[in-house]
Amino acid sequence: MLHHSPLGRDLGYARSYDPDLLYPIKRSLGRDAIGVPRPLPFTGDDVWTAYELSWLDCRGKPGVAVAELRIAADSDYLIESKSLKLYLNSLSATRFTDVAAVHRLIERDLSGAAARPVQVRLYLPEHDTEPLAAAPLQGTCIDGLTVKIETYHVDPDTLCATGHVVDETLYSHLFRSNCPVTGQPDWASVMVHYRGPRMSHSGLLRYLVSYREHAALHEQCVERIFMDILAHCRPNALSVYARFTRRGGL
């Protein structure tokens, strides 16, 4: 299905508004492959930050904003990233009465593509700086551990947890996966908060680094991390958060 998406294809930017550029992908395609059960064993959101949003006002004067797009993880569809970028760019020559009209249109179109209400927030540069400065991750960074790593294909067998129950947050900046169509690298910081038997810190680091040659969408990587930790470490509570670096304006 991804091979029919705009991803990896040489496409020009639309010169007029076109909601048909949005390309939904069924979440079940990735979830069935890793055995995610129904009902889902997790809740959460995909949060996109769109840095390159612009439009015209009634007089033809450009407006700009940073958009935060929040898509619930239990929606039937995710929205392919390049199609999202092309869609947002199609607004750049479209005239709107005010910022609220821009907001309503984006929210309507994305909600239609995801088949679930999508939350949209627009940050105007003269008023808002919140999305431009990400908060530092909390917890213990495991990147300084001395570990020997021999595989760069996903290896959940490195995950283990034993001993007393703890409540801790661990994070790493060393995560890398790859786009399943273009092969371009996707870099991220991953934060894991759990309550349960103490997880091996070195095992978690080796596991996260093992994604280095893995090809999958961001959303699928995060859900697989959750499912693998759940299966191998059996925590009583678990949260997985990944902050991917900006690529192509998203």
Secondary structure, 3 states (H helix, E strand, C coil): CHHHCCCCCCCCCCCCCCHHHCCEEEHHHHHHHHCCCCCCCCCCEEEEEEEEEEEECCCCCEEEEEEEEEEECCCCEEECHHHHHHHHHCCCCCECCCHHHHHHHHHHHHHHHHCCCCEEEEECCCCCCHHHCCCCCCCEECCCCCCCCCCCCCCHHHCCEEEEEEEEEEEEEEEEEECCCCCCEEEEEEEEEEEEEEECHHHHHHHHHHHHHCECCHHHHHHHHHHHHHHHHCCCEEEEEEEECCCCCC
